[in-house]
Amino acid sequence: MDKDEILTSIAVLLLLFTALINWNLYSWFILVGIVVILFAWYFRKNEDKNLERVT
């Protein structure tokens, strides 16, 4: 699987599970944390591939 497909499937799963959550402040913190971790993973993988092309 490509990293874009993995990110898309995780986003779909997050949307399905967020419909079931009774939202409070801590739920928002957890959601933002998950999104930040996913963005970091996605862009870290891109930088690794760019470094391999340069060397």
C-alpha positions as CSV (number, residue, x, y, z in Angstrom):
1,M,0.0,0.0,0.0
2,D,1.1,3.5,-0.8
3,K,1.4,6.0,2.0
4,D,-1.4,8.1,0.5
5,E,-3.7,5.1,0.6
6,I,-2.8,4.4,4.2
7,L,-3.5,8.0,5.2
8,T,-6.8,7.9,3.4
9,S,-7.9,4.7,5.1
10,I,-6.9,6.1,8.5
11,A,-8.8,9.3,7.8
12,V,-12.0,7.3,6.9
13,L,-11.7,5.2,10.1
14,L,-11.2,8.4,12.2
15,L,-14.4,9.9,10.6
16,L,-16.4,6.8,11.4
17,F,-15.1,6.6,15.0
18,T,-15.6,10.3,15.7
19,A,-19.3,10.0,15.0
20,L,-19.5,7.8,18.1
21,I,-17.7,10.0,20.5
22,N,-19.4,12.2,23.1
23,W,-17.2,15.3,22.5
24,N,-15.5,17.1,25.4
25,L,-12.2,19.0,25.7
26,Y,-10.1,15.8,26.1
27,S,-11.6,14.3,23.0
28,W,-10.6,17.3,21.0
29,F,-7.0,17.1,22.4
30,I,-6.8,13.4,21.4
31,L,-8.1,14.1,17.9
32,V,-5.6,16.9,17.4
33,G,-2.8,14.7,18.7
34,I,-3.7,12.0,16.3
35,V,-3.8,14.4,13.4
36,V,-0.4,15.9,14.3
37,I,1.1,12.4,14.6
38,L,-0.3,11.5,11.2
39,F,1.0,14.7,9.5
40,A,4.5,14.1,11.0
41,W,4.5,10.5,9.8
42,Y,3.4,11.5,6.3
43,F,5.9,14.3,5.9
44,R,8.8,12.4,7.5
45,K,8.3,9.6,4.9
46,N,8.5,12.2,2.1
47,E,11.7,13.7,3.5
48,D,13.3,10.2,3.7
49,K,12.5,9.6,0.0
50,N,13.8,13.0,-1.0
51,L,17.1,12.4,0.9
52,E,17.5,9.0,-0.9
53,R,17.2,10.7,-4.3
54,V,19.8,13.3,-3.4
55,T,22.5,10.9,-2.2
